[in-house]
């Protein structure tokens, strides 16, 4: 009954070293770019992506005997960002210049050069592709529809309520404070 392991397996990136630092930088950077870009104002959808990806990775991880899924989760975020930003040009250590959709594959090749197993990267790419396909590709196909819907419970927790369009803020709550100078013109 060690339920916390369902979450903490995404927080382990191996011993502190180059690979650990690399994963931390990529996790921070691409998580932030997704949150500020395609998930801006949609926090519940962002959390749902985490939950959906985590659930799929846990299920697939059982079949390939993977216990720690932090690196796969990072690759999933990178994959989703790269597919949603296909025209961004990337530069990898000043050696390779390529379009963003190739970034997960470049990272997998780099992981292979470092002697790591690529099963973790392939798992992240597969889960990222499933999410991207169900969220961005399939709904735009003829006869397609949106299969992934963020539960209303997540929307109630994470998304803010829309402002009342009839609300008139007090003068001190307006941007810039009081409306100085809105009185009558002198001499007129």
Secondary structure, DSSP 8 states (H G I E B T S, - for coil): --TTHHHHTTS---SSSHHHHHHHHHHHHHHHHHHHTTTTT-HHHHHHHHHHHHHHHHHHHHHTT----HHHHHHHHHHHHHHH-TT-EEEETTTEEEEGGGHHHHHHHHHHHTT--SHHHHHHHHHHHHHHIIIIIGGGSTT--------HHHHHHHS-----TT----GGGSTTSS-TT-S--TT-
